[in-house]
């Protein structure tokens, strides 16, 4: 990946700061509870939800096992339909390809559909460095961009903002990016949406280049699919003369029959709708409809490395519904920024360390950003066992060593020796009980565990001594 957000600390440090922000916690609690309650009702409408979930899992696993074949088929289909396919091994290559394609048009600005892949590689920043302005057109992404902020949720990037904050951002920043917000703008949803519509409409009508991602790519026809709720995506995908789509290689599905499963599960699991208001599909180019030039940039950026991990590869099943974020008690309290990645929440805790590696402090901390309660697995529409992958990644981090892990290993080795020698164990228990009044409430060097917990108080005497005193004759009385 292109790296963590600049200056981000490890998750425990960032989360501690976020937990102290009462406004943030209130915004997150209200939004996540609302979304997950609606989702539960939408899912309950389908008697065959469990079968759809299993079908989605099987389709994704089959595709990942044969990813090379389906990607070649996809390339052939896109090319036959008039598109051009580019392969990007990493973020730098993808950014270079897109930047060169935009420069070749002679344009200095692009409009963008919401795309996590382009956020992952830092495309906006790469374009800006080359004098090209990228305008986000999704309402939440627009809020984030105008506020010089970072997305904090997969589905609702501005979930950490309330209506009053959004009104202030529109008032203060819209004018610097284009059409200014209307005078006297209030914080009512209707007025905020209208201000965004007027601001974006002039950009849609002027733009010659559009940039998108895709939710799915159908290998048999070369068709790309975008799900969205506002109509901005339809504008970006149809009005510009040139369309450039940057898509992770794991987003391919073999056939339209396979896509049908996700057309049911993704809307219900993400926006709690039976069908997205806008489901846009395009196949190559056509003389009288849509962009005259189409480029597809297939992005690896750590995905083939993830695919090689038999346990971790299931993270590539993800269809970006965000259901796992909305039920996660850790995300609800810490928010998305603490994860230091465009992918927050439980899925981010297993995906980011695999795409970026676990060498950095923040990526090494992400597998521990979970209580392992399992709620994320229960709601995942493609049955990703996130707790299993978290434990797997924790083992990988521990194997890397480091001061904390070396001390833990030494402590476990010493404890194992004591447990193997009963007399030593008994002597240690007696000594601990006799000195119980001197024990600290926190263990030096174990702050990660004891900062939020007090050590339990030891009893006046060890269990062995108590048993010998009170039950010592039980064996004789029973005749054994």
NUZANU-842895 format. One record per residue (C-alpha): x negated, y negated, z negated. Coordinates in steps of 0.001 Angstrom, whole numbers, padded with zeros to 6 digits, always signed. Each point is the difference from the previous one (the first is absolute). Layout:
NUZANU-842895
XYZ/...
END
This chain:
NUZANU-842895
+000000+000000+000000/-001017-003621+000159/-000600-000049-003743/+001812-000970-003187/+001470-003434-000518/-002906-002328-000653/-000824-000319-003681/+002476+002605-001222/-000965+001686-003286/+000672+003636-000891/+003643+000926-000520/-000042-000009-003847/-001302-003574-000079/+002390-001300+002655/+002958+001862-001509/-000660-001398-003475/+000217-003533+001364/+003138+000775+002002/+001785+001557-002982/-000417-003287-001871/+001899-001906+002731/+003617+000024-001218/+001386-001580+003189/-001685+002611+002159/+001302+002831-002157/+003535-001380+000098/-000097-000380+003796/-001312+003541+000457/+002396+001587-002460/+003059-001609+001585/-001049+000770+003580/-001183+003585-000461/+003007+001030-002080/+002387-001503+002552/-001677+001722+002958/-000300+003411-001623/+003616-000009-001200/+001230-000766+003524/-002298+002649+001446/+001321+002665-002357/+003565-000679+001178/-000997+000064+003686/-001873+003288-000364/+002849+001581-001969/+002282-000455+003022/-001855+002768+001868/+000666+003577-001079/-003039+001173+001957/-002520-002524-001352/-002226+002751-001436/-000058+001767+003365/-000809-003249+001805/-002791-000627-002485/-001476+003440+000615/+000370-000450+003754/-001883-003287-000161/-002771+001657-001969/-000277+002884+002461/-000024-002309+003041/-002742-002147-001494/-002121+002967-001081/+000331+001634+003427/-000967-003241+001738/-003032-000542-002236/-001196+003559+000656/+000139-000662+003733/-000721-003716-000039/-002624+000157+002734/+002447+001575+002449/+002830-002425-000712/-002223-003076+000190/-001242+001025+003449/+003591+000634+001079/+000957-003428-001361/-002826-001687+001923/+001050+001709+003231/+003641-000983-000501/-000759-003650-000827/-002344-000282+002972/+002529+001568+002356/+002591-002546-001186/-002279-002943+000843/-001707-000608-003352/-003694-000048-000847/-001344+002030-002944/-003037-001003-002060/-001668+002103-002723/-001376-001729-003117/-002202+001941-002403/+000092-002670-002712/+001262-003460-000927/-002806-001876+001729/+000589+001772+003300/+003760-000504-000177/-000397-003713-000759/-002466-000391+002852/+002347+001716+002459/+003002-002145-000969/-001999-003228-000059/-001414+000669+003473/+003459+000843+001345/+001460-003262-001329/-002936-002015+001348/+000499+001586+003432/+003497-001538+000140/-001384-003480-000608/+002358-000482-002953/-000968-001309-003430/+002968+001240-002042/+001999+003187-000498/+003250+000918-001731/-000011+003104-002157/+002469+002633-001079/-000596+001182-003558/-002843+002521+000241/-001845+001705-002831/-002634+001313+002398/-001005-003529+001036/-000075-001047-003655/-002145+003037-000770/-002652-001090+002503/+000224-003722-000781/+001081-000930+003528/+001353-003457-000850/-003347-001004-001475/-001884+001449+002976/+002181-001950+002430/-000372-003194-002014/-003788+000352+000131/+000305-000085+003814/+002282-003034+000038/+003240+001942+000472/+003013-000701-002234/+002153+002970-001046/+003533-000813-001154/+001862+002495-002175/+003690+000170+000913/+001392+002389-002615/+001653-002168-002653/-001899+001500-002922/-003288-000048+001915/+000658-003635+000920/+000423-000813-003697/-003285+001740-000782/-001831-001749+002835/+001322-003479-000786/-000810+000494-003685/-003566+001113+000812/+000907+003100-001972/-000365+003766+000408/+002762+002568+000562/+000926+001968-003105/+002501+002550+001306/+000248+002207+003087/+003605-000849+000855/+000370-003413-001682/-003444-001658+000103/+001208-003056-001946/+001786+001989-002704/-002049-001806-002647/+001568-003358+000974/+003382-001303-001137/+002265-002351+001946/-001250-003135-001715/-003600+000838+000829/+000930+000713+003627/+001810-003343+000324/-003084-001825-001285/-002253+001856+002447/+002266-000907+002924/+000182-003646-001052/-003739-000361-000521/-001469+002141+002765/+002328+000411+002982/-000923-003317+001558/-003682+000928+000198/+000857+003129+002042/+002690-001400+002300/+003525-001266-000514/+000407-001371-003520/+002661+001147-002443/+003245-002016+000018/+000341-002877-002446/+001683+000949-003261/-000593+003736+000476/+001547+001975-002869/-000833+003502-001221/+003174+001645+001304/-000768+003017+002223/+001971-001393+002924/-001895-003290+000100/-003375+001706-000406/+000767+002416+002839/+001179-002837+002248/-003176-001995-000684/-002080+003041+000988/+002116+000596+003127/-000454-003567+001251/-003722+000088-000797/-000566+003284+001845/+002255-000575+002996/-002366-002485+001611/-002873+002464-000408/+001958+002839+001617/+000881-002163+002997/-003567-001267+000435/-002073+003143-000611/-001549+001856+002921/-001606+002768-002088/+001636+002244-002582/-001724+002331-002477/+001777+002880-001696/-000438+003257-001792/+002390+002938+000294/+001850+002291-002354/-000213+002924+002426/-001467+000941+003392/+001662+002757+002050/-002662+002062+001757/+002240+001548+002677/+001064-003366+001480/-002509-002556-001317/+002802-001871-001769/-000758-002237-002995/+002589-000728-002694/+000336-002895-002438/+002588-000102-002793/+000909-003452-001368/+002890-001891-001514/-000267-003615+001174/-000307-000019+003791/-003406-001669-000015/-001553+003227+001216/+002348+000164+002987/-001052-003545+000919/-003716+000772-000282/+000307+003232+001956/+001999-001376+002923/-000771-003708+000569/-003839-000151+000334/-001693+000804+003297/-002627+002166-001744/+000639+002433-002851/-002817+001544-002043/+000921+002746-002481/-002454+001205-002648/+001104+003347-001430/-001577+002598-002280/-000558+003327+001723/+002135+001804-002594/+003168-001792+001194/+000461+002320+003001/+002835+002551+000126/+000281+002642+002714/+003505-000579+001380/+003256-001936-000142/+001534+002929-001838/-002576-000509-002773/+000638-003748-000063/+003684+000671-000678/-000842+001271-003491/-001805-003212-000946/+002725-002170+001501/+002132+001360-002847/-002468+000128-002876/-002025-003214+000373/+002861-002550-000093/+001719+001646-002954/-003214+000419-001959/-001304-003515+000634/+002784-002561+000488/+002824+002273-001253/+001753-000351+003358/+001502+002738+002172/-001816-001541+002949/-002332-002947+000392/+001694-003111+001428/-002719-000095+002667/-001642+003159+001329/-002154-001093+002949/-001530+002509+002414/-002205-000664+003014/-001745+002218+002511/-002791-001598+002007/+000927-002972+002189/+002824-000867+002399/+000136-002629+002734/+003223-001646-001138/+000083+000622-003755/-002349-000808-002860/-003756-000670+000097/-001767+000509+003316/-003153+001264-001754/-000130+002503-002856/-003061+001131-001966/+000011+002708-002680/-002921+000041-002427/-000184+003376-001782/-001638-000523-003389/-002026+002602-001889/-001707-002015-002760/-000478+002890-002424/+002957+002114+001050/-001946+002902+001515/-002078+000157-003183/+003210+000200-002015/+001320+002670+002343/-002990+002205-000852/+001038+000146-003670/+002468+002873-000421/+001606-001546-003084/-000329-003689+000791/+001198+000207+003612/+003645+000086-001087/-000288-003761-000586/+000014-000333+003810/+003608+001218+000025/+001043-003369-001440/+002646-001852+002034/-000398-003219-002049/+003463-000008-001561/-001265-001376-003365/+002369+002163-002070/-002912+001112-002178/-000768-003601-000973/+003554-000682-001114/+000064+002876-002514/-003558-000326-001302/-000235-001328-003581/-003595-001089+000602/+000787-001983+003146/+003033-001598-001646/-002186-001487-002705/-003252-000674+001849/+001278-001083+003423/-001596+000603+003361/-002943-002409-000156/-001704+002037-002730/-000631+002829+002492/-002367-002152+002066/+001339+001396+003274/+002689-000564+002585/+001352+003369-001216/+001181-000457-003605/+001786+002312-002390/-000266+003797-000186/-000599+000497+003724/-002702-002657-000066/-001654+001705-002956/-000577+003108+002141/-000315-001519+003478/-002406-002905-000562/-002703+002066-001773/+000081+002492+002866/-000126-002569+002800/-002628-002151-001720/-001816+002562-002145/-000345-000019-003778/-003363-001745-000255/+001318-003450-000959/+001149-000723-003542/+003584-000690+001014/+000359+003062+002240/-001451+002224-002722/+002600-001384-002422/+003093+000428+002214/+000491+003765-000563/+000394-000835-003701/+002713-002622+000664/+002761+002452-000831/+001709+001693-002911/+000463+003162+002142/+003712-000061-000833/+000874+001441+003421/+002786-002452+000858/-001825-000946+003216/+000038+003593+001237/+003702+000383-000757/+001001-002922+002250/-002514+000480+002836/+001943+000761+003218/-002897+002096+001353/-000788+001750-003312/-003521-001362-000583/-001156+001441-003331/-001609-003238-001150/-000829+001248-003529/-001879+002962+001492/-002078-002285+002206/-000651-002407-002882/-001455+002804-002130/-002003+001205+003003/-001477-003475+000500/-000735-000376-003704/-002102+003133+000257/-001849-001518+002945/-000691-003195-001951/-001183+001991-003015/-002368+002010+002196/-001633-003253+001114/-001262-000481-003538/-000412-003423-001508/-000580-001005-003600/+003504+000719-001265/+000238+003379+001664/-003478+001045-001182/+000916-000841-003599/+003286+001862+000316/-001778+003038+001414/-002509-000033-002852/+002786-000362-002566/+001935+002945+001485/-003139+002143+000004/-000660-000813-003671/+003630+000688-000917/-000158+003345+001796/-003037+001016-002034/+001732-000974-003271/+003135+001968+000916/-002187+003048+000651/-001416-000154-003574/+002849+000241-002572/-002169-000776-003015/-001281-003192+001574/+003561-000892+000957/+001258+000537-003559/-002840-002055-001500/+000726-002826+002426/+003698+000007-000869/-000745-000210-003738/-002458-002838+000525/+002501-001888+002147/+002767+000352-002608/-002219-001125-002872/-001065-003131+001869/+003423-000838+001441/+000172-003338-001801/-003043-001223+001894/+001208+000873+003495/+000599-002900+002457/+003329-000315+001831/-001856-000162+003318/-002743+002283+001248/-003074-001901+001203/-000616+000659+003702/+003511+001327+000623/+001734-003306+000615/+001786+001177+003140/+001999+002385-002191/+000166-001776-003371/+000581-003633+001065/+003734+000717-000035/-000017+002847-002545/-000992+000463-003625/-001681+003233-001021/+002263+002263-002066/-000889+000142-003697/-001620+003211-001186/+001723+002026-002752/-001547+000159-003485/-001244+003541+000660/-000626+002097+003116/+002675+002411+001170/-002312+002979-000623/-000390-000929-003685/+003717-000693-000382/+000874+003379+001523/-002463+001857-002188/+001377-001684-003120/+003711+000357+000788/+000262+003056+002229/-003148+001887-000808/+001891+002990-001515/+002509+000371+002875/-001974+002756+001688/-000162+002045-003219/+003697-000493-000742/+000985+001162+003474/-002082+003152-000345/-002208-000797+002975/
END
